[in-house]
Amino acid sequence: MSNFDHQLGTDVLTESQQKLQKPPLYKVLLHNDNYTTMEFVVQILMEVFHHSENEAIRIMLQVHNQGVGVAGVYTFEIAETKIAKVSAMAQEYEYPLLCTLEEE
């Protein structure tokens, strides 16, 4: 928005003080099943979520022992993209691995 300064003959820009909110974050969850191998879950965690091998094994064991594990926390669009990649890889290897998101 600009105001015209009649004395100087120039435009004056005024800025509004608007605070931006951080976008909501979503947890990407991997769910345990009786068919997907532990090795494949570790591979997913390393390739799609960029975890180290040790961290991937820790998360895989959480999925195996507790039924669900957090693969990562992302904005909605990134979380959706990660889920699509996991689903495509699981389908390619014929695993029923379920990957979902949940608002943090």
TADA-V401526 format. One record per helix or strand. SS is the DSSP state (~ for helix, > for strand). FROM is the first residue (numbers start at 0). TO is the last residue. If there is no record, write none. Layout:
ss=<SS/SS>
from=<FROM/FROM>
to=<TO/TO>
This chain:
ss=<>/>/>/~/~/>/~/>>
from=<1/9/24/37/52/67/75/97>
to=<4/12/30/46/65/74/91/102>
